[in-house]
Amino acid sequence: MSIADYGSLSNQKRLEQRQFNQHKILSFLAQERSVTIDSLSRLFDFSANQKIYLLLNNLINNELVTYFEDGFLGRTKRFYHLTAQGQAFAEQELGITPRFNGLSRRAHAPSTLLHTLEMQNYTALLMKAGAKVRYLHLPDKIMDYWYGGTAAEVERTFKSQKRYRDIFRNYCLRMRRNDPIINTVMYILPDSAMRDKAAALFYSFDELMIEGILTDVRTYTGRFLFATRAEYEAYLTAFPQSGVRVEMKLPNEVWQRWQRHAAQAQLTPEAWLTGILNREVPVVINEPMPYSGDGVLINLTPTKDDYKFWLANADACHTSLSAWCAGKPVHLNL
């Protein structure tokens, strides 16, 4: 192959990569009324926004994208959105039906803008991690992974206890009906104080009236997770491109027992749990995420085969994955 051929091949790869990146931007814009450069930067690993501006300018020149400028917290920002031609391209060429027909500036009222931008940042990180994102009024978004859906609720202020009780009841009803869309619910809060306050409130619910029946809802509380924005963003950034991450709520005594057994066996908790679960592939335990109440939230990163193996065993025992894993040391009389 000649030098000219190598150059031609290199140019072709660059063109394909640029087209891929532009399609990624169009796919993101098709889901939002409009986005900022900050949100778009979450989709890529570029060290600077200059490359994103070049991609956007190309899309603008092709009349697929346009923008307007608006003041935001004393600073002018550009808000990019699809043109009518861009919406048609997204639907016909990318197979994505845009969520909005035309631009509604009302969506950028100060009361909603911060919430909108924050959700866009999470959406971009989720898309980068390979998740599909769906939008609903309740919850704010659904993140679809191959193993199930996680509902995301982004809170900027603390609601009333009655409002949270109604939300909790709504989710419990869907879980009771085995709603395939929602597997867990993640609450994302501004700081640790609000995170702990929300967690304490949700974990205090014991019984609620659901469909006219007084129902013990404690079996559902383990599927409600709480994190600060910083914790959740770090979690999304580190989300594995292959395999799966499992979030599990464990009582303090169980987590401490796991640590004691690991120390007695002169093993790390990861190595000990790998042996307990009878798997050759190592289990990675990420740093426990704290929450208010009697317990800790840990992150496990098994492979897909591990996860399927765990689910099969949990189903055979007619219990949840969390209960099955937490109970393994007990079943083995350790």
C-alpha positions in Angstrom: 0.0 0.0 0.0 1.4 3.4 -1.0 1.7 6.4 1.3 -1.1 8.0 -0.7 -3.3 4.9 0.0 -2.5 5.2 3.7 -3.4 8.8 3.7 -6.7 8.1 2.0 -7.5 5.4 4.5 -6.7 7.7 7.4 -8.9 10.4 5.9 -11.8 7.9 5.5 -11.5 6.8 9.2 -11.5 10.5 10.3 -14.6 11.1 8.2 -16.4 8.1 9.7 -15.4 9.1 13.2 -16.7 12.6 12.6 -20.0 11.3 11.2 -20.3 9.0 14.2 -19.8 11.9 16.6 -22.2 14.1 14.8 -24.9 11.4 14.9 -24.2 11.1 18.6 -24.9 14.8 19.0 -28.1 14.6 16.9 -29.3 11.6 18.9 -28.8 13.6 22.1 -30.5 16.7 20.8 -33.5 14.7 19.6 -34.3 13.9 23.2 -34.0 17.4 24.5 -35.6 20.8 23.8 -32.1 22.3 23.7 -28.8 21.7 25.3 -25.6 23.6 26.3 -22.0 22.9 25.3 -21.5 21.7 28.9 -24.0 18.9 28.6 -22.7 17.9 25.1 -19.1 17.7 26.5 -20.3 14.8 28.8 -20.8 12.7 25.7 -17.2 12.7 24.7 -13.7 12.2 26.1 -12.3 15.3 24.4 -9.9 17.3 26.6 -11.4 20.6 25.3 -14.7 21.8 23.9 -13.1 23.0 20.7 -13.7 19.7 18.9 -17.4 19.8 19.9 -17.7 23.4 18.6 -16.3 22.1 15.2 -18.8 19.3 15.1 -21.6 21.7 16.0 -20.6 24.3 13.4 -20.6 21.6 10.7 -24.2 20.6 11.8 -25.2 24.3 11.8 -23.7 24.8 8.3 -25.8 21.8 7.1 -28.9 23.4 8.7 -29.5 20.5 11.0 -28.8 22.4 14.2 -29.3 26.0 15.3 -29.0 27.9 18.6 -30.2 30.9 20.6 -28.4 32.8 23.3 -29.9 33.5 26.7 -28.8 34.9 30.0 -28.2 32.3 32.7 -27.1 33.3 36.2 -25.6 36.5 34.9 -23.8 34.7 32.0 -24.9 34.3 28.4 -25.1 30.7 27.2 -25.8 29.2 23.9 -28.7 26.7 23.8 -28.5 24.3 20.8 -31.5 22.5 19.3 -32.5 20.7 16.2 -34.0 22.5 13.2 -37.0 21.1 11.4 -34.6 19.6 8.9 -32.6 18.2 11.8 -35.7 16.6 13.3 -36.5 15.0 10.0 -32.9 13.7 9.6 -33.0 12.2 13.1 -36.2 10.4 12.4 -35.5 9.3 8.8 -31.7 8.6 9.0 -31.2 7.7 12.7 -34.5 6.1 13.5 -35.1 8.4 16.4 -38.4 10.2 16.9 -37.7 13.7 18.3 -39.5 14.4 21.6 -40.4 18.0 20.7 -41.8 19.6 17.6 -40.2 23.0 17.5 -38.6 24.9 20.4 -40.5 26.0 23.5 -38.6 28.8 25.3 -40.9 28.3 28.2 -38.9 25.2 29.0 -36.0 27.5 30.0 -37.8 29.4 32.7 -35.4 30.0 35.7 -37.5 27.7 37.8 -36.9 24.7 35.5 -33.6 25.5 33.8 -31.3 24.2 36.6 -33.2 21.0 36.9 -33.3 20.6 33.1 -29.5 21.1 32.7 -28.7 18.8 35.6 -30.8 16.0 34.0 -29.1 16.6 30.7 -25.7 16.1 32.3 -26.8 12.7 33.7 -28.4 11.8 30.4 -25.2 12.4 28.5 -23.2 10.3 31.0 -25.7 7.5 30.7 -25.7 7.5 26.9 -21.9 7.5 27.1 -22.1 4.4 29.4 -24.4 2.7 26.9 -27.7 3.0 28.6 -31.0 4.0 26.9 -32.9 6.8 28.5 -36.6 7.2 28.7 -38.5 10.3 29.9 -41.6 10.3 32.1 -43.3 12.8 34.4 -42.8 10.5 37.3 -39.9 9.7 37.5 -37.8 12.3 35.8 -36.1 9.6 33.7 -35.7 5.9 33.3 -32.3 4.5 32.6 -32.6 1.2 30.7 -29.9 -1.4 31.0 -30.0 -4.9 29.8 -30.8 -6.1 33.4 -33.6 -3.7 34.2 -34.6 -0.1 34.6 -33.6 2.4 37.2 -35.8 5.4 37.9 -34.0 8.7 38.5 -35.4 11.4 40.6 -33.4 14.6 40.8 -34.3 16.8 43.8 -33.3 20.4 44.2 -35.5 21.2 47.2 -37.0 19.0 49.8 -40.7 18.3 49.4 -43.3 17.7 52.1 -43.6 14.4 53.9 -47.0 13.9 52.4 -45.7 14.4 48.8 -42.9 11.9 49.4 -45.3 9.4 50.9 -47.5 9.7 47.8 -44.4 9.2 45.6 -43.3 6.2 47.6 -46.8 4.7 47.4 -46.8 5.1 43.7 -43.5 3.3 43.2 -44.5 0.5 45.7 -47.7 0.0 43.7 -45.7 -0.4 40.5 -43.2 -2.8 42.2 -46.0 -4.8 43.7 -47.4 -5.2 40.2 -43.9 -6.3 39.0 -43.6 -3.4 36.6 -40.9 -4.5 34.2 -39.8 -0.8 33.6 -38.7 0.0 37.2 -36.3 -2.2 39.1 -34.8 0.4 41.4 -35.3 4.1 42.2 -32.3 6.4 42.6 -32.8 9.8 44.4 -30.2 12.3 43.5 -29.9 15.2 46.0 -27.7 18.3 46.3 -25.8 17.4 49.5 -25.3 14.7 52.1 -27.6 16.4 54.6 -30.5 16.3 52.2 -29.6 12.8 51.1 -29.6 11.5 54.6 -32.9 13.3 55.4 -34.6 11.9 52.4 -33.3 8.4 53.1 -34.4 8.5 56.7 -37.9 9.6 55.7 -38.3 6.8 53.1 -36.9 4.1 55.3 -39.3 5.2 58.1 -42.3 4.0 56.1 -43.5 0.7 57.4 -47.1 0.3 56.2 -49.1 2.2 53.6 -52.5 1.9 52.1 -52.1 0.6 48.6 -55.2 -0.1 46.5 -57.3 0.0 49.7 -55.1 -2.6 51.4 -52.8 -1.9 54.4 -49.5 -3.1 53.0 -46.1 -3.8 54.6 -43.8 -1.8 52.3 -40.5 -2.6 54.1 -39.8 -5.2 51.4 -39.6 -2.4 48.9 -37.4 0.1 50.8 -34.2 -1.7 49.7 -34.9 -0.7 46.1 -34.8 3.0 46.9 -31.3 4.4 46.7 -30.0 7.8 47.7 -26.9 9.7 46.5 -25.5 13.2 46.3 -24.9 14.7 42.9 -21.2 14.2 43.3 -21.6 10.6 44.3 -24.0 9.8 41.4 -21.9 11.6 38.8 -18.8 9.7 40.0 -20.9 6.5 39.7 -22.0 7.2 36.2 -18.5 8.3 35.1 -17.1 5.0 36.3 -20.0 2.8 35.0 -18.4 -0.2 33.2 -18.8 -0.3 29.4 -19.1 -4.1 29.7 -20.7 -6.1 32.4 -23.0 -4.6 35.0 -22.9 -2.8 38.3 -25.3 -3.9 41.0 -26.2 -1.6 43.9 -27.1 -3.5 47.0 -28.4 -2.3 50.4 -27.0 -4.4 53.3 -27.7 -4.1 57.0 -24.7 -2.9 58.9 -24.4 -6.3 60.7 -24.2 -8.2 57.4 -21.6 -5.9 55.9 -19.5 -6.1 59.1 -19.9 -9.9 59.1 -18.7 -10.0 55.5 -15.6 -8.0 56.5 -14.9 -10.2 59.6 -15.1 -13.4 57.6 -12.8 -12.0 54.9 -10.3 -10.9 57.5 -10.4 -14.4 59.2 -9.8 -16.0 55.8 -7.0 -13.5 55.2 -8.8 -12.4 52.1 -10.1 -9.1 50.8 -13.9 -8.7 50.9 -13.9 -9.0 47.1 -12.0 -12.3 47.1 -14.0 -13.7 50.0 -17.4 -12.8 48.3 -16.2 -14.3 45.0 -15.6 -17.6 46.7 -18.9 -17.5 48.6 -20.8 -17.0 45.4 -19.0 -19.9 43.8 -17.7 -18.0 40.8 -14.2 -18.1 39.3 -14.5 -14.5 37.9 -13.6 -12.0 40.6 -16.2 -9.7 42.0 -15.2 -6.1 42.4 -16.7 -4.3 45.4 -16.6 -0.5 45.0 -16.5 1.8 47.9 -19.7 1.6 50.0 -22.0 4.5 49.4 -23.4 5.6 52.8 -27.0 6.4 53.5 -29.0 7.1 56.6 -30.4 4.1 58.5 -29.3 0.7 59.6 -27.1 -0.3 56.7 -24.7 0.5 53.9 -25.1 0.7 50.2 -22.3 -1.2 48.3 -21.6 -1.4 44.6 -20.7 -4.8 43.1 -19.3 -5.1 39.5 -19.8 -8.7 38.4 -19.8 -9.8 34.8 -23.0 -10.4 32.9 -22.6 -14.2 33.4 -22.1 -13.6 37.1 -25.2 -11.5 37.3 -27.3 -14.0 35.5 -26.0 -16.7 37.8 -26.9 -14.7 40.9 -30.4 -14.0 39.5 -31.0 -17.6 38.8 -30.1 -18.6 42.3 -32.2 -15.8 43.8 -35.2 -16.9 41.7 -34.7 -20.5 42.8 -34.8 -19.4 46.4 -37.9 -17.2 45.7 -36.1 -14.1 47.0 -34.5 -10.9 45.8 -30.9 -10.7 44.6 -30.0 -8.5 47.5 -31.5 -10.9 50.1 -29.9 -13.9 48.4 -26.4 -12.4 48.4 -26.8 -11.0 51.9 -28.0 -14.4 53.1 -25.3 -16.5 51.6 -23.0 -16.3 54.6 -25.9 -17.4 56.8 -26.9 -20.3 54.6 -23.3 -21.5 54.7 -23.3 -21.2 58.5 -20.3 -18.9 58.4 
